[in-house]
Every structure is written in C-alpha cells, then in structure tokens.
Amino acid sequence: MLSNAPSSPWIRRFHPAPEAARRLVLLPHAGGSASFFFPLSRALAPTVDVLAVQYPGRQDRRGEECVDDLDTLADLVAAELSTWTDRPTALFGHSLGAALAFEVARRLEDRGVVPTKLFVSGRRAPADQREDAVHLLPDDALVKTVKQLAGDEIQVPDDEVLRVALPAIRADYKAVETYRYRPGPLLAAPVVALTGREDPKVTPGEAGRWSQYTTGGFDLWVFDGGHFYLVRRLDRIAALLRETLG
C-alpha cells in the first residue's frame, strides 16, 4: 500500500507524520467526533502517525445518515482501514470507540492484519453487559445524561447546540447499548485497558476482564478521574502510548 492513502470522509489526519514508523487509529466515544482527539494527535506527532476516525452524522458529515449498529460500523471502519496498512498500526478507542475498536480488530485479524496493540479506554469487557437504554430517553433526559457523564472533565456545548447533535448521540448510544458480543477466536493483538478510577460506566475490575479476549498479553492502566479521565491526563497517556508503541 502507498504510505499516503487517499483522502476519505472517515479519516482525519490532523498532524501527518509520513516518516513515523508506527500508526495509531483513534475511535471516539458516543456523540464524539474525530476532533476530540486533536490534542492527543498533536502530543504524539511526529513520533506516531495518528488517524482519527470521523463517524457519519456529525460535524462535516452531519448530512449523512448515522450508523446505529455497532457491527455495521465496524464493517465500514475495517474496510476503510484496509487502505492504511502500509506500516504497523495500533487501535485506540474510548467508550463506544473501545467496543468498536475491538470489533474492528477482529475483522482486521480475519483478513490477516494484526494490530500491534488494542487500547480500550473507558469501556467494560465485551461480554459484560449492563441493561442501559439511554438511546430511548426523551430529549431533555438525554441532554441531562450527556452533561452528567461529562462532569467537569470536558466542556459540553450549550443546550441549543447539544440538541442539534442529539441524532448522532442517540444513534451512537443505540449502537453500543444494543451491541452483543459474539464468541469467536481470541485476538492475537495485545490489549491495554485504560480506565478512570471514578468512572461510573466501568469499574477497574470490569476493565481488567479485557484480559480474557487476547492471547497477546494484557496490561491495565488506572487513572484518577471519571469517564473522561483522559482529558486531564493527556500528557501521561501520550507518554505511555509513545513508550508502548515503541
């Protein structure tokens, strides 16, 4: 493959690093966009060539239909990444993005492409299901839930702007809440789980159970903070990623 794959609505390459030996693909949380990872991309450049995935239905893709099924989304992302396999590549997903990164990794490995690492952040292990139904909430309750989860770790748009984004937020929550793990071969890629110690969505114990999904080795990193712990721990996470990716 060419090192400079064709432009795509799926991929944001904020800080191209064509000479970097490693690539990292970032997959955002429910309601999130590729721009959420701009600071992490900047922190890793030029050591790592960072790609951030942009899901349909938000920002410059707002006119496109949202994908509310995680398996369908994984199929689409895995197909897109097939044009970016010219160098060793790792995946990093946060929250919904972690479940999605896992399913993308499975599809890539089925095609003979083994990610160098799978980083799963802010998400319990695939078979650990909670009966959540956030995607079914009325608009006012959905807005309130989004704000509560954000806490004081990320800045949430005002209500008027947030309501414009509700179709994408609702679709993303539906995708992750209706996702059901299907047993299959364990990953060959090593897995690194990351979580905030006070995250209401996942306990350190639940994050630790990601170890059951790989034959390639496992590490668990626990940070102070809630669901969006990574915003305030950016420098530490970037350093750990550089060290881990080599």
Residue pairs with C-beta under 8 A, 6 or more apart in sequence:
1 83
1 84
1 85
1 86
2 86
3 18
3 86
3 87
4 18
5 11
5 83
5 84
5 86
6 83
8 80
8 83
9 54
9 56
9 60
9 61
9 64
10 53
10 54
10 76
10 77
10 80
11 51
11 52
11 53
11 54
11 80
11 84
12 34
12 35
12 51
12 52
12 53
12 54
13 49
13 50
13 51
13 52
14 37
14 38
14 41
14 42
14 50
14 52
15 41
15 42
15 44
15 45
15 46
15 50
16 49
17 45
17 46
17 47
17 48
17 49
17 50
18 49
19 46
20 46
20 47
20 48
20 49
20 87
21 87
21 88
21 246
22 47
22 48
22 49
22 87
22 88
22 89
22 90
22 116
22 245
22 246
23 48
23 49
23 50
23 51
23 84
23 87
23 88
23 89
23 90
24 44
24 48
24 49
24 50
24 51
24 89
24 90
24 91
24 92
24 241
24 245
25 51
25 52
25 53
25 81
25 84
25 89
25 90
25 91
25 92
25 101
26 34
26 37
26 40
26 41
26 50
26 51
26 52
26 53
26 92
26 93
26 97
27 53
27 77
27 91
27 92
27 93
27 94
27 96
27 97
27 98
27 100
27 101
27 104
28 34
28 36
28 37
28 52
28 53
28 55
28 93
28 94
28 96
28 97
29 36
29 94
29 95
29 96
29 97
29 122
29 172
30 95
30 96
30 169
30 172
30 173
30 175
30 176
31 58
31 146
31 165
31 168
31 169
31 172
31 173
32 94
32 95
32 96
32 97
32 172
33 54
33 55
33 58
33 59
34 52
34 53
34 54
34 59
35 52
35 59
36 52
37 50
37 52
38 52
39 234
40 50
40 230
40 234
40 237
40 238
41 50
41 52
43 234
43 235
43 238
44 50
44 238
44 241
44 242
47 242
48 241
48 242
48 245
49 87
51 84
53 77
53 80
53 97
54 60
54 61
55 61
55 66
55 67
55 73
55 168
55 172
56 64
56 65
56 66
56 67
57 64
57 65
57 66
57 67
57 167
57 168
57 171
58 165
58 168
62 168
66 167
66 168
66 171
66 172
67 73
67 76
67 171
67 175
68 135
68 170
68 171
68 172
68 174
68 175
68 178
69 174
69 175
69 178
70 96
70 99
70 100
70 103
70 175
70 176
70 178
70 179
71 103
71 179
73 100
73 175
74 100
74 103
74 104
74 106
74 107
75 107
77 100
77 104
78 104
78 107
78 108
78 111
81 89
81 104
81 108
82 111
82 113
85 113
88 116
89 113
89 115
89 116
90 115
90 116
90 117
90 118
90 119
90 245
91 101
91 104
91 105
91 115
91 117
91 118
91 119
92 101
92 119
92 121
92 241
93 99
93 100
93 101
93 102
93 119
93 120
93 121
93 123
94 121
94 122
94 123
94 230
95 121
95 122
95 123
95 176
95 201
95 227
96 123
96 172
96 173
96 175
96 176
97 121
97 123
98 120
98 121
98 122
98 123
99 120
99 123
99 126
99 176
99 179
101 118
101 119
101 120
102 118
102 120
102 126
102 187
102 213
105 115
105 118
105 187
105 189
106 184
106 185
106 187
108 114
108 115
109 115
109 185
109 187
109 188
109 189
114 188
114 189
115 189
116 189
116 190
116 245
117 189
117 190
117 191
117 192
117 244
117 245
118 187
118 189
118 190
118 191
118 192
118 214
119 191
119 192
119 193
119 194
119 241
120 191
120 192
120 193
120 194
120 207
120 210
121 193
121 194
121 195
121 230
122 194
122 195
122 196
122 199
122 201
122 202
122 227
122 228
122 229
122 230
123 201
123 202
123 207
124 130
124 201
124 202
124 203
124 206
124 207
124 209
125 206
125 207
125 209
125 210
125 212
125 213
126 181
126 213
127 181
128 206
128 209
129 180
129 181
132 173
132 177
133 177
134 142
134 145
134 173
134 177
135 170
135 171
135 173
135 174
135 177
137 145
139 163
139 166
142 166
142 169
142 170
142 173
143 159
143 162
143 163
143 166
146 156
146 162
146 169
147 156
149 200
149 201
149 227
149 228
150 156
150 227
150 228
151 226
151 227
151 228
153 225
153 226
153 227
153 228
153 229
153 231
153 232
154 228
154 231
156 162
157 165
186 213
186 214
186 215
187 213
187 214
187 215
187 216
188 214
188 215
188 216
189 214
189 216
190 214
190 216
190 217
190 218
190 219
191 210
191 211
191 213
191 214
191 216
191 217
191 218
191 219
192 218
192 219
192 220
192 221
192 244
193 207
193 208
193 210
193 211
193 218
193 219
193 220
193 221
194 207
194 220
194 221
194 222
194 223
194 230
194 237
195 202
195 203
195 204
195 207
195 220
195 221
195 222
195 223
195 229
196 222
196 223
196 224
196 225
196 226
196 227
196 228
196 229
196 230
197 204
197 222
197 223
197 224
197 225
197 229
198 224
198 225
198 226
199 225
199 226
199 227
199 229
200 226
200 227
201 227
204 220
204 222
207 220
207 222
208 220
210 218
210 220
211 218
211 220
221 240
223 229
223 230
223 233
223 236
223 237
224 233
225 232
225 233
230 237
